[in-house]
Every structure is written in C-alpha cells, then in structure tokens.
Amino acid sequence: METTRQNKISRLLQKELSDIFLAETRKTHGIIISVSIVRVSPDLSTAKAYLSIFPPEKSAEMIENINANTKTIRYELSQRVRYQLRKTPELSFFLDDSLDYIENIDSLLKK
C-alpha cells in the first residue's frame, strides 16, 4: 500500500525522468523511451523505474546503457527536483514488457 507522499514523488520522478529521456533520445534517432511507472520505497530512498522502449529489438542494449549511466541520470534528476526533494532516491531501471505480454495474450486468444 503506497502512501500519498510516495504517489506524489513517484509522479514527480516519472515526469522528470520522461523529460530527461526525451531530451536524450532526440540525439539517437529512431529510439523512443517512455517511463511507464515509477515505484518509490516507503523510506523514499530507492526508486524503481520501468521503461518501455521502442523498437523492442534495441531494448536490452538500451537498458544496459541506461544502467551503466545511472549516476549521471540521478545527478541530472537531482538538479531538476532539488527544490521538491531533500534527497534524490537511488534509481534502478527495468524493462517494462507489459505491452509485449498483452500482444502475446491477444495473439493466443485469436488462435
């Protein structure tokens, strides 16, 4: 059960991470990264961000690259939310494969 504070911080982090990834993906043409959901721990020290990446063929490579640059992303995020949050949470990025799962279920139902 998430508290109201966790939900507010999750939405704030989701919005700011989306802006960061939007700015970065403008440099790499043809790849779109969207932040599906952000979950913040009860003590607000860690945040898990689930990313949806298009095209799916490049998703594993992009998640690897993003996880390698987590400190840089956290620094940029901290610069954006420095007046709203006292401490920026540690970030973990995961691939959101819910759309692939939905497509798989649809294809199985059509058969």
C-alpha positions, 0 to 999 in steps of 0.5 A: 500500500503506497502512501500519498507522499510516495504517489506524489514523488513517484509522479514527480520522478516519472515526469522528470525522468520522461523529460530527461529521456526525451531530451536524450533520445532526440540525439539517437534517432529512431529510439523512443523511451517512455517511463511507464511507472515509477515505484518509490520505497516507503523510506523514499530512498530507492526508486524503481523505474520501468521503461518501455522502449521502442523498437523492442529489438534495441531494448536490452542494449538500451537498458544496459546503457541506461544502467551503466549511466545511472549516476549521471541520470540521478545527478541530472534528476537531482538538479531538476527536483532539488527544490521538491526533494531533500534527497534524490532516491537511488534509481534502478531501471527495468524493462517494462514488457507489459505491452509485449505480454498483452500482444502475446495474450491477444495473439493466443486468444485469436488462435 
